[in-house]
């Protein structure tokens, strides 16, 4: 069965999203992009923008499952809290759409896609292009989101066979 997976790299300023199709061990690029709320907007409006834009992506591409990168704790508590707000708005959009959501740590995503848990953004982008030759991620956030989707596809195959 073909499964369409939506990967999310959450951020308050830049949220990457990427969609792939997975069938057995074959992956195919579907679409990707970045949601960029204006930093001039008040926080509630930025969160609404994230929710609304992701809801449109879901409606347009009809994924079957979603995967989200977990939040890592920053030294700056205010930054971590704002990222938590952004993740909340995104998770709400996913939940309201009826999607099953799985969360993965950044290190697991890096290890799954690159082979080591401390890979940099360039290494992730390069591997995403190798694994999804037709992908057109214009930002590191979109490439990271595709990496989250790839991770889910790989781990999903291991669990379901």
VMD Tcl script that builds the backbone (N, CA, C; Angstrom):
set m [mol new atoms 483]
animate dup $m
set s [atomselect $m all]
$s set {name element resname resid chain x y z} {
  {N N UNK 1 A 0.824 -1.179 0.000}
  {CA C UNK 1 A 0.000 0.000 0.000}
  {C C UNK 1 A 0.875 1.251 0.000}
  {N N UNK 2 A 0.512 2.220 -0.789}
  {CA C UNK 2 A 1.243 3.486 -0.835}
  {C C UNK 2 A 0.788 4.354 0.330}
  {N N UNK 3 A 1.758 4.932 1.040}
  {CA C UNK 3 A 1.478 5.816 2.163}
  {C C UNK 3 A 2.087 7.181 1.869}
  {N N UNK 4 A 1.282 8.204 1.950}
  {CA C UNK 4 A 1.756 9.577 1.765}
  {C C UNK 4 A 2.051 10.153 3.146}
  {N N UNK 5 A 3.299 10.574 3.345}
  {CA C UNK 5 A 3.770 11.030 4.656}
  {C C UNK 5 A 4.126 12.514 4.602}
  {N N UNK 6 A 3.612 13.250 5.578}
  {CA C UNK 6 A 3.918 14.671 5.747}
  {C C UNK 6 A 4.933 14.801 6.873}
  {N N UNK 7 A 6.094 15.377 6.559}
  {CA C UNK 7 A 7.114 15.647 7.567}
  {C C UNK 7 A 7.112 17.124 7.901}
  {N N UNK 8 A 7.311 17.441 9.189}
  {CA C UNK 8 A 7.292 18.830 9.652}
  {C C UNK 8 A 8.560 19.132 10.441}
  {N N UNK 9 A 9.223 20.233 10.087}
  {CA C UNK 9 A 10.334 20.790 10.866}
  {C C UNK 9 A 9.810 22.095 11.470}
  {N N UNK 10 A 9.338 22.057 12.729}
  {CA C UNK 10 A 8.657 23.213 13.304}
  {C C UNK 10 A 9.579 24.387 13.593}
  {N N UNK 11 A 9.022 25.574 13.438}
  {CA C UNK 11 A 9.715 26.795 13.800}
  {C C UNK 11 A 8.727 27.944 13.798}
  {N N UNK 12 A 8.939 28.920 14.647}
  {CA C UNK 12 A 8.031 30.064 14.697}
  {C C UNK 12 A 8.280 31.002 13.519}
  {N N UNK 13 A 9.529 31.119 13.099}
  {CA C UNK 13 A 9.839 31.981 11.959}
  {C C UNK 13 A 9.773 31.229 10.637}
  {N N UNK 14 A 10.255 29.995 10.627}
  {CA C UNK 14 A 10.293 29.186 9.407}
  {C C UNK 14 A 9.930 27.746 9.756}
  {N N UNK 15 A 8.788 27.281 9.283}
  {CA C UNK 15 A 8.387 25.894 9.462}
  {C C UNK 15 A 8.502 25.193 8.119}
  {N N UNK 16 A 9.338 24.174 8.065}
  {CA C UNK 16 A 9.474 23.395 6.842}
  {C C UNK 16 A 8.459 22.266 6.820}
  {N N UNK 17 A 7.953 21.976 5.626}
  {CA C UNK 17 A 7.075 20.819 5.442}
  {C C UNK 17 A 7.508 20.088 4.181}
  {N N UNK 18 A 7.331 18.782 4.208}
  {CA C UNK 18 A 7.687 17.972 3.050}
  {C C UNK 18 A 6.808 16.744 2.989}
  {N N UNK 19 A 6.414 16.371 1.789}
  {CA C UNK 19 A 5.547 15.212 1.603}
  {C C UNK 19 A 6.218 14.239 0.646}
  {N N UNK 20 A 6.217 12.966 1.073}
  {CA C UNK 20 A 6.747 11.895 0.243}
  {C C UNK 20 A 5.717 10.777 0.163}
  {N N UNK 21 A 5.853 9.957 -0.857}
  {CA C UNK 21 A 5.092 8.708 -0.947}
  {C C UNK 21 A 6.039 7.575 -0.643}
  {N N UNK 22 A 5.549 6.621 0.120}
  {CA C UNK 22 A 6.350 5.469 0.496}
  {C C UNK 22 A 5.593 4.207 0.130}
  {N N UNK 23 A 6.282 3.338 -0.606}
  {CA C UNK 23 A 5.707 2.037 -0.955}
  {C C UNK 23 A 6.816 1.012 -0.814}
  {N N UNK 24 A 6.648 0.103 0.160}
  {CA C UNK 24 A 7.686 -0.871 0.507}
  {C C UNK 24 A 8.946 -0.094 0.861}
  {N N UNK 25 A 10.017 -0.273 0.127}
  {CA C UNK 25 A 11.244 0.465 0.438}
  {C C UNK 25 A 11.531 1.560 -0.585}
  {N N UNK 26 A 10.537 1.937 -1.381}
  {CA C UNK 26 A 10.724 2.985 -2.389}
  {C C UNK 26 A 10.074 4.282 -1.927}
  {N N UNK 27 A 10.835 5.365 -2.033}
  {CA C UNK 27 A 10.358 6.687 -1.653}
  {C C UNK 27 A 10.260 7.570 -2.886}
  {N N UNK 28 A 9.254 8.426 -2.895}
  {CA C UNK 28 A 9.088 9.350 -4.010}
  {C C UNK 28 A 8.709 10.723 -3.466}
  {N N UNK 29 A 9.365 11.745 -3.980}
  {CA C UNK 29 A 9.082 13.127 -3.603}
  {C C UNK 29 A 7.717 13.532 -4.139}
  {N N UNK 30 A 6.939 14.232 -3.307}
  {CA C UNK 30 A 5.642 14.762 -3.726}
  {C C UNK 30 A 5.680 16.287 -3.759}
  {N N UNK 31 A 6.001 16.911 -2.617}
  {CA C UNK 31 A 6.015 18.377 -2.545}
  {C C UNK 31 A 6.731 18.803 -1.268}
  {N N UNK 32 A 7.148 20.067 -1.225}
  {CA C UNK 32 A 7.731 20.613 -0.007}
  {C C UNK 32 A 7.641 22.133 -0.044}
  {N N UNK 33 A 7.867 22.739 1.094}
  {CA C UNK 33 A 7.832 24.187 1.172}
  {C C UNK 33 A 8.140 24.664 2.577}
  {N N UNK 34 A 7.998 25.963 2.759}
  {CA C UNK 34 A 8.264 26.591 4.043}
  {C C UNK 34 A 7.144 27.568 4.360}
  {N N UNK 35 A 6.698 27.549 5.591}
  {CA C UNK 35 A 5.709 28.512 6.073}
  {C C UNK 35 A 6.473 29.575 6.849}
  {N N UNK 36 A 6.306 30.840 6.459}
  {CA C UNK 36 A 7.084 31.935 7.034}
  {C C UNK 36 A 6.175 33.042 7.559}
  {N N UNK 37 A 5.671 32.908 8.782}
  {CA C UNK 37 A 4.855 34.002 9.317}
  {C C UNK 37 A 5.703 35.265 9.492}
  {N N UNK 38 A 5.107 36.405 9.285}
  {CA C UNK 38 A 5.834 37.662 9.437}
  {C C UNK 38 A 6.241 37.865 10.893}
  {N N UNK 39 A 7.522 38.145 11.138}
  {CA C UNK 39 A 7.957 38.398 12.516}
  {C C UNK 39 A 7.340 39.670 13.093}
  {N N UNK 40 A 6.720 40.489 12.245}
  {CA C UNK 40 A 6.085 41.727 12.711}
  {C C UNK 40 A 4.712 41.464 13.322}
  {N N UNK 41 A 4.147 40.294 13.035}
  {CA C UNK 41 A 2.831 39.957 13.575}
  {C C UNK 41 A 2.932 39.623 15.065}
  {N N UNK 42 A 1.865 39.907 15.815}
  {CA C UNK 42 A 1.839 39.449 17.211}
  {C C UNK 42 A 1.855 37.913 17.252}
  {N N UNK 43 A 2.328 37.360 18.356}
  {CA C UNK 43 A 2.470 35.912 18.483}
  {C C UNK 43 A 1.185 35.151 18.138}
  {N N UNK 44 A 0.016 35.541 18.661}
  {CA C UNK 44 A -1.193 34.776 18.310}
  {C C UNK 44 A -1.471 34.742 16.801}
  {N N UNK 45 A -1.188 35.832 16.102}
  {CA C UNK 45 A -1.408 35.871 14.654}
  {C C UNK 45 A -0.402 35.004 13.910}
  {N N UNK 46 A 0.818 34.938 14.421}
  {CA C UNK 46 A 1.822 34.067 13.805}
  {C C UNK 46 A 1.428 32.604 13.966}
  {N N UNK 47 A 0.920 32.260 15.149}
  {CA C UNK 47 A 0.483 30.887 15.397}
  {C C UNK 47 A -0.703 30.532 14.513}
  {N N UNK 48 A -1.625 31.456 14.345}
  {CA C UNK 48 A -2.775 31.226 13.461}
  {C C UNK 48 A -2.298 31.023 12.026}
  {N N UNK 49 A -1.322 31.814 11.609}
  {CA C UNK 49 A -0.768 31.686 10.252}
  {C C UNK 49 A -0.174 30.283 10.051}
  {N N UNK 50 A 0.602 29.803 11.029}
  {CA C UNK 50 A 1.176 28.461 10.934}
  {C C UNK 50 A 0.077 27.412 10.812}
  {N N UNK 51 A -0.928 27.515 11.663}
  {CA C UNK 51 A -2.045 26.562 11.661}
  {C C UNK 51 A -2.770 26.586 10.325}
  {N N UNK 52 A -3.113 27.779 9.858}
  {CA C UNK 52 A -3.894 27.905 8.628}
  {C C UNK 52 A -3.118 27.419 7.401}
  {N N UNK 53 A -1.855 27.777 7.310}
  {CA C UNK 53 A -1.042 27.363 6.160}
  {C C UNK 53 A -0.838 25.848 6.137}
  {N N UNK 54 A -0.560 25.262 7.311}
  {CA C UNK 54 A -0.380 23.815 7.344}
  {C C UNK 54 A -1.696 23.104 7.018}
  {N N UNK 55 A -2.803 23.647 7.480}
  {CA C UNK 55 A -4.114 23.069 7.154}
  {C C UNK 55 A -4.346 23.074 5.650}
  {N N UNK 56 A -3.906 24.134 4.963}
  {CA C UNK 56 A -4.037 24.194 3.504}
  {C C UNK 56 A -3.164 23.142 2.827}
  {N N UNK 57 A -1.955 22.954 3.322}
  {CA C UNK 57 A -1.058 21.932 2.765}
  {C C UNK 57 A -1.709 20.554 2.910}
  {N N UNK 58 A -2.268 20.286 4.081}
  {CA C UNK 58 A -2.920 18.998 4.333}
  {C C UNK 58 A -4.104 18.807 3.394}
  {N N UNK 59 A -4.919 19.836 3.249}
  {CA C UNK 59 A -6.092 19.738 2.368}
  {C C UNK 59 A -5.680 19.513 0.917}
  {N N UNK 60 A -4.612 20.160 0.490}
  {CA C UNK 60 A -4.170 20.047 -0.902}
  {C C UNK 60 A -3.546 18.687 -1.202}
  {N N UNK 61 A -2.737 18.153 -0.288}
  {CA C UNK 61 A -1.943 16.954 -0.584}
  {C C UNK 61 A -2.469 15.671 0.052}
  {N N UNK 62 A -3.401 15.762 0.973}
  {CA C UNK 62 A -4.064 14.600 1.568}
  {C C UNK 62 A -3.094 13.517 2.059}
  {N N UNK 63 A -2.179 13.863 2.980}
  {CA C UNK 63 A -1.284 12.832 3.509}
  {C C UNK 63 A -2.049 11.832 4.368}
  {N N UNK 64 A -1.464 10.643 4.516}
  {CA C UNK 64 A -2.065 9.597 5.345}
  {C C UNK 64 A -1.547 9.640 6.777}
  {N N UNK 65 A -0.293 10.056 6.944}
  {CA C UNK 65 A 0.359 10.094 8.253}
  {C C UNK 65 A 1.251 11.322 8.312}
  {N N UNK 66 A 1.612 11.707 9.539}
  {CA C UNK 66 A 2.492 12.860 9.722}
  {C C UNK 66 A 3.591 12.528 10.723}
  {N N UNK 67 A 4.733 13.164 10.527}
  {CA C UNK 67 A 5.873 13.023 11.430}
  {C C UNK 67 A 6.412 14.413 11.724}
  {N N UNK 68 A 6.729 14.667 12.993}
  {CA C UNK 68 A 7.172 15.986 13.431}
  {C C UNK 68 A 8.477 15.841 14.201}
  {N N UNK 69 A 9.388 16.759 13.947}
  {CA C UNK 69 A 10.625 16.764 14.719}
  {C C UNK 69 A 10.325 17.275 16.119}
  {N N UNK 70 A 10.842 16.564 17.132}
  {CA C UNK 70 A 10.652 16.965 18.516}
  {C C UNK 70 A 11.437 18.237 18.812}
  {N N UNK 71 A 10.998 18.939 19.825}
  {CA C UNK 71 A 11.686 20.144 20.267}
  {C C UNK 71 A 12.892 19.764 21.109}
  {N N UNK 72 A 14.013 20.409 20.831}
  {CA C UNK 72 A 15.144 20.265 21.725}
  {C C UNK 72 A 15.126 21.488 22.635}
  {N N UNK 73 A 15.593 21.332 23.848}
  {CA C UNK 73 A 15.545 22.425 24.814}
  {C C UNK 73 A 16.731 23.346 24.590}
  {N N UNK 74 A 16.415 24.607 24.304}
  {CA C UNK 74 A 17.444 25.627 24.141}
  {C C UNK 74 A 17.929 26.112 25.500}
  {N N UNK 75 A 19.083 26.747 25.518}
  {CA C UNK 75 A 19.540 27.399 26.749}
  {C C UNK 75 A 18.640 28.591 27.061}
  {N N UNK 76 A 18.085 29.202 26.009}
  {CA C UNK 76 A 17.198 30.345 26.177}
  {C C UNK 76 A 15.763 29.831 26.359}
  {N N UNK 77 A 15.246 29.956 27.565}
  {CA C UNK 77 A 13.912 29.436 27.886}
  {C C UNK 77 A 12.829 30.111 27.051}
  {N N UNK 78 A 12.961 31.401 26.782}
  {CA C UNK 78 A 11.947 32.122 25.996}
  {C C UNK 78 A 11.881 31.573 24.573}
  {N N UNK 79 A 13.020 31.246 23.986}
  {CA C UNK 79 A 13.055 30.673 22.640}
  {C C UNK 79 A 12.396 29.296 22.625}
  {N N UNK 80 A 12.695 28.481 23.626}
  {CA C UNK 80 A 12.080 27.156 23.721}
  {C C UNK 80 A 10.569 27.259 23.870}
  {N N UNK 81 A 10.120 28.216 24.668}
  {CA C UNK 81 A 8.685 28.399 24.886}
  {C C UNK 81 A 7.991 28.815 23.590}
  {N N UNK 82 A 8.597 29.732 22.838}
  {CA C UNK 82 A 8.005 30.170 21.566}
  {C C UNK 82 A 7.954 29.023 20.563}
  {N N UNK 83 A 9.004 28.207 20.515}
  {CA C UNK 83 A 9.002 27.046 19.636}
  {C C UNK 83 A 7.913 26.067 20.056}
  {N N UNK 84 A 7.721 25.932 21.361}
  {CA C UNK 84 A 6.646 25.080 21.872}
  {C C UNK 84 A 5.279 25.572 21.428}
  {N N UNK 85 A 5.092 26.879 21.415}
  {CA C UNK 85 A 3.829 27.449 20.922}
  {C C UNK 85 A 3.627 27.096 19.451}
  {N N UNK 86 A 4.680 27.254 18.662}
  {CA C UNK 86 A 4.596 26.951 17.225}
  {C C UNK 86 A 4.259 25.476 17.015}
  {N N UNK 87 A 4.933 24.597 17.739}
  {CA C UNK 87 A 4.653 23.155 17.623}
  {C C UNK 87 A 3.202 22.868 17.990}
  {N N UNK 88 A 2.698 23.554 19.019}
  {CA C UNK 88 A 1.316 23.353 19.436}
  {C C UNK 88 A 0.333 23.701 18.331}
  {N N UNK 89 A 0.564 24.834 17.660}
  {CA C UNK 89 A -0.316 25.243 16.565}
  {C C UNK 89 A -0.257 24.236 15.415}
  {N N UNK 90 A 0.940 23.729 15.134}
  {CA C UNK 90 A 1.115 22.760 14.052}
  {C C UNK 90 A 0.499 21.409 14.412}
  {N N UNK 91 A 0.724 20.957 15.648}
  {CA C UNK 91 A 0.149 19.690 16.089}
  {C C UNK 91 A -1.382 19.753 16.105}
  {N N UNK 92 A -1.927 20.915 16.446}
  {CA C UNK 92 A -3.376 21.076 16.419}
  {C C UNK 92 A -3.910 20.921 14.995}
  {N N UNK 93 A -3.235 21.535 14.031}
  {CA C UNK 93 A -3.669 21.414 12.629}
  {C C UNK 93 A -3.630 19.949 12.190}
  {N N UNK 94 A -2.580 19.238 12.570}
  {CA C UNK 94 A -2.460 17.820 12.217}
  {C C UNK 94 A -3.562 16.999 12.880}
  {N N UNK 95 A -3.793 17.247 14.149}
  {CA C UNK 95 A -4.803 16.496 14.891}
  {C C UNK 95 A -6.211 16.762 14.358}
  {N N UNK 96 A -6.525 18.025 14.098}
  {CA C UNK 96 A -7.849 18.369 13.569}
  {C C UNK 96 A -8.088 17.754 12.193}
  {N N UNK 97 A -7.003 17.464 11.484}
  {CA C UNK 97 A -7.117 16.822 10.169}
  {C C UNK 97 A -7.260 15.310 10.282}
  {N N UNK 98 A -7.177 14.798 11.494}
  {CA C UNK 98 A -7.341 13.361 11.705}
  {C C UNK 98 A -6.102 12.538 11.404}
  {N N UNK 99 A -4.950 13.190 11.281}
  {CA C UNK 99 A -3.720 12.467 10.956}
  {C C UNK 99 A -3.090 11.843 12.194}
  {N N UNK 100 A -2.581 10.626 12.034}
  {CA C UNK 100 A -1.768 10.010 13.078}
  {C C UNK 100 A -0.407 10.703 13.042}
  {N N UNK 101 A 0.067 11.160 14.195}
  {CA C UNK 101 A 1.319 11.915 14.271}
  {C C UNK 101 A 2.344 11.140 15.089}
  {N N UNK 102 A 3.549 11.032 14.542}
  {CA C UNK 102 A 4.677 10.427 15.247}
  {C C UNK 102 A 5.752 11.499 15.371}
  {N N UNK 103 A 6.425 11.528 16.522}
  {CA C UNK 103 A 7.472 12.524 16.740}
  {C C UNK 103 A 8.838 11.840 16.813}
  {N N UNK 104 A 9.853 12.515 16.248}
  {CA C UNK 104 A 11.210 11.980 16.222}
  {C C UNK 104 A 12.189 13.045 16.693}
  {N N UNK 105 A 13.209 12.606 17.422}
  {CA C UNK 105 A 14.246 13.539 17.860}
  {C C UNK 105 A 15.095 13.960 16.662}
  {N N UNK 106 A 15.686 15.134 16.771}
  {CA C UNK 106 A 16.551 15.628 15.691}
  {C C UNK 106 A 17.714 14.665 15.452}
  {N N UNK 107 A 18.288 14.114 16.521}
  {CA C UNK 107 A 19.411 13.186 16.355}
  {C C UNK 107 A 18.998 11.916 15.628}
  {N N UNK 108 A 17.793 11.412 15.908}
  {CA C UNK 108 A 17.321 10.216 15.218}
  {C C UNK 108 A 17.096 10.501 13.735}
  {N N UNK 109 A 16.553 11.669 13.421}
  {CA C UNK 109 A 16.341 12.046 12.017}
  {C C UNK 109 A 17.688 12.109 11.299}
  {N N UNK 110 A 18.648 12.762 11.900}
  {CA C UNK 110 A 19.975 12.876 11.292}
  {C C UNK 110 A 20.621 11.506 11.105}
  {N N UNK 111 A 20.515 10.664 12.123}
  {CA C UNK 111 A 21.110 9.332 12.034}
  {C C UNK 111 A 20.415 8.498 10.967}
  {N N UNK 112 A 19.116 8.612 10.863}
  {CA C UNK 112 A 18.347 7.837 9.888}
  {C C UNK 112 A 18.675 8.242 8.455}
  {N N UNK 113 A 18.871 9.531 8.232}
  {CA C UNK 113 A 19.059 10.032 6.867}
  {C C UNK 113 A 20.531 10.106 6.475}
  {N N UNK 114 A 21.374 10.537 7.399}
  {CA C UNK 114 A 22.791 10.751 7.074}
  {C C UNK 114 A 23.675 9.613 7.585}
  {N N UNK 115 A 23.260 8.969 8.675}
  {CA C UNK 115 A 24.066 7.892 9.239}
  {C C UNK 115 A 24.774 8.283 10.511}
  {N N UNK 116 A 24.676 9.555 10.898}
  {CA C UNK 116 A 25.249 9.988 12.176}
  {C C UNK 116 A 24.339 11.049 12.785}
  {N N UNK 117 A 24.249 11.015 14.101}
  {CA C UNK 117 A 23.293 11.851 14.814}
  {C C UNK 117 A 23.647 13.311 14.958}
  {N N UNK 118 A 24.829 13.695 14.520}
  {CA C UNK 118 A 25.233 15.100 14.649}
  {C C UNK 118 A 25.588 15.693 13.291}
  {N N UNK 119 A 24.840 15.315 12.271}
  {CA C UNK 119 A 25.081 15.836 10.917}
  {C C UNK 119 A 24.654 17.297 10.842}
  {N N UNK 120 A 25.287 18.034 9.931}
  {CA C UNK 120 A 24.887 19.436 9.763}
  {C C UNK 120 A 23.835 19.563 8.654}
  {N N UNK 121 A 23.305 20.766 8.507}
  {CA C UNK 121 A 22.216 21.005 7.553}
  {C C UNK 121 A 22.628 20.680 6.112}
  {N N UNK 122 A 23.870 20.957 5.747}
  {CA C UNK 122 A 24.337 20.659 4.385}
  {C C UNK 122 A 24.343 19.158 4.118}
  {N N UNK 123 A 24.768 18.375 5.113}
  {CA C UNK 123 A 24.782 16.921 4.954}
  {C C UNK 123 A 23.357 16.380 4.809}
  {N N UNK 124 A 22.439 16.925 5.583}
  {CA C UNK 124 A 21.042 16.497 5.496}
  {C C UNK 124 A 20.485 16.824 4.116}
  {N N UNK 125 A 20.699 18.040 3.671}
  {CA C UNK 125 A 20.208 18.470 2.359}
  {C C UNK 125 A 20.771 17.600 1.241}
  {N N UNK 126 A 22.052 17.280 1.316}
  {CA C UNK 126 A 22.688 16.446 0.295}
  {C C UNK 126 A 22.070 15.046 0.265}
  {N N UNK 127 A 21.863 14.460 1.430}
  {CA C UNK 127 A 21.287 13.116 1.485}
  {C C UNK 127 A 19.826 13.112 1.036}
  {N N UNK 128 A 19.095 14.162 1.380}
  {CA C UNK 128 A 17.696 14.246 0.924}
  {C C UNK 128 A 17.654 14.269 -0.599}
  {N N UNK 129 A 18.566 15.014 -1.223}
  {CA C UNK 129 A 18.618 15.067 -2.690}
  {C C UNK 129 A 18.978 13.712 -3.290}
  {N N UNK 130 A 19.838 12.956 -2.602}
  {CA C UNK 130 A 20.198 11.621 -3.085}
  {C C UNK 130 A 19.040 10.638 -2.939}
  {N N UNK 131 A 18.340 10.720 -1.810}
  {CA C UNK 131 A 17.233 9.796 -1.554}
  {C C UNK 131 A 15.972 10.158 -2.328}
  {N N UNK 132 A 15.809 11.448 -2.604}
  {CA C UNK 132 A 14.640 11.946 -3.350}
  {C C UNK 132 A 15.142 12.809 -4.502}
  {N N UNK 133 A 15.609 12.187 -5.586}
  {CA C UNK 133 A 16.270 12.924 -6.664}
  {C C UNK 133 A 15.435 14.050 -7.284}
  {N N UNK 134 A 14.126 13.957 -7.238}
  {CA C UNK 134 A 13.300 14.994 -7.860}
  {C C UNK 134 A 12.861 16.064 -6.878}
  {N N UNK 135 A 13.397 16.003 -5.657}
  {CA C UNK 135 A 12.994 16.995 -4.662}
  {C C UNK 135 A 13.566 18.361 -5.020}
  {N N UNK 136 A 12.836 19.382 -4.581}
  {CA C UNK 136 A 13.244 20.748 -4.915}
  {C C UNK 136 A 13.227 21.639 -3.674}
  {N N UNK 137 A 13.740 21.135 -2.576}
  {CA C UNK 137 A 13.738 21.900 -1.326}
  {C C UNK 137 A 14.566 23.164 -1.498}
  {N N UNK 138 A 13.885 24.306 -1.433}
  {CA C UNK 138 A 14.557 25.590 -1.622}
  {C C UNK 138 A 15.121 26.134 -0.313}
  {N N UNK 139 A 14.781 25.502 0.805}
  {CA C UNK 139 A 15.292 25.971 2.094}
  {C C UNK 139 A 15.761 24.775 2.917}
  {N N UNK 140 A 16.626 25.055 3.873}
  {CA C UNK 140 A 17.088 23.999 4.781}
  {C C UNK 140 A 15.926 23.460 5.606}
  {N N UNK 141 A 14.952 24.316 5.910}
  {CA C UNK 141 A 13.797 23.875 6.697}
  {C C UNK 141 A 12.961 22.861 5.920}
  {N N UNK 142 A 12.760 23.096 4.630}
  {CA C UNK 142 A 12.010 22.142 3.797}
  {C C UNK 142 A 12.781 20.832 3.663}
  {N N UNK 143 A 14.107 20.910 3.487}
  {CA C UNK 143 A 14.936 19.695 3.408}
  {C C UNK 143 A 14.869 18.922 4.720}
  {N N UNK 144 A 14.902 19.634 5.845}
  {CA C UNK 144 A 14.794 18.972 7.144}
  {C C UNK 144 A 13.438 18.282 7.293}
  {N N UNK 145 A 12.381 18.922 6.807}
  {CA C UNK 145 A 11.046 18.317 6.879}
  {C C UNK 145 A 10.980 17.041 6.041}
  {N N UNK 146 A 11.590 17.073 4.865}
  {CA C UNK 146 A 11.650 15.862 4.046}
  {C C UNK 146 A 12.434 14.772 4.766}
  {N N UNK 147 A 13.498 15.155 5.482}
  {CA C UNK 147 A 14.282 14.183 6.250}
  {C C UNK 147 A 13.421 13.550 7.350}
  {N N UNK 148 A 12.547 14.344 7.965}
  {CA C UNK 148 A 11.647 13.805 8.988}
  {C C UNK 148 A 10.692 12.788 8.353}
  {N N UNK 149 A 10.168 13.120 7.178}
  {CA C UNK 149 A 9.270 12.196 6.468}
  {C C UNK 149 A 10.011 10.915 6.072}
  {N N UNK 150 A 11.245 11.047 5.605}
  {CA C UNK 150 A 12.058 9.879 5.236}
  {C C UNK 150 A 12.291 8.995 6.464}
  {N N UNK 151 A 12.606 9.617 7.581}
  {CA C UNK 151 A 12.815 8.869 8.825}
  {C C UNK 151 A 11.572 8.065 9.169}
  {N N UNK 152 A 10.425 8.709 9.089}
  {CA C UNK 152 A 9.175 8.011 9.397}
  {C C UNK 152 A 8.953 6.843 8.435}
  {N N UNK 153 A 9.224 7.067 7.170}
  {CA C UNK 153 A 9.052 5.993 6.179}
  {C C UNK 153 A 9.956 4.814 6.514}
  {N N UNK 154 A 11.218 5.080 6.851}
  {CA C UNK 154 A 12.158 4.009 7.176}
  {C C UNK 154 A 11.737 3.248 8.431}
  {N N UNK 155 A 11.375 3.965 9.466}
  {CA C UNK 155 A 11.015 3.311 10.729}
  {C C UNK 155 A 9.657 2.639 10.634}
  {N N UNK 156 A 8.781 3.190 9.851}
  {CA C UNK 156 A 7.454 2.606 9.632}
  {C C UNK 156 A 7.582 1.246 8.931}
  {N N UNK 157 A 8.471 1.175 7.945}
  {CA C UNK 157 A 8.713 -0.072 7.209}
  {C C UNK 157 A 9.250 -1.130 8.168}
  {N N UNK 158 A 10.166 -0.747 9.048}
  {CA C UNK 158 A 10.739 -1.700 9.997}
  {C C UNK 158 A 9.676 -2.259 10.927}
  {N N UNK 159 A 8.719 -1.414 11.325}
  {CA C UNK 159 A 7.684 -1.834 12.266}
  {C C UNK 159 A 6.599 -2.671 11.558}
  {N N UNK 160 A 6.159 -2.220 10.372}
  {CA C UNK 160 A 5.061 -2.893 9.694}
  {C C UNK 160 A 5.520 -3.971 8.737}
  {N N UNK 161 A 6.801 -3.954 8.378}
  {CA C UNK 161 A 7.330 -4.968 7.471}
  {C C UNK 161 A 7.058 -4.608 6.087}
}
mol reanalyze $m
mol bondsrecalc $m
mol representation Tube
mol addrep $m
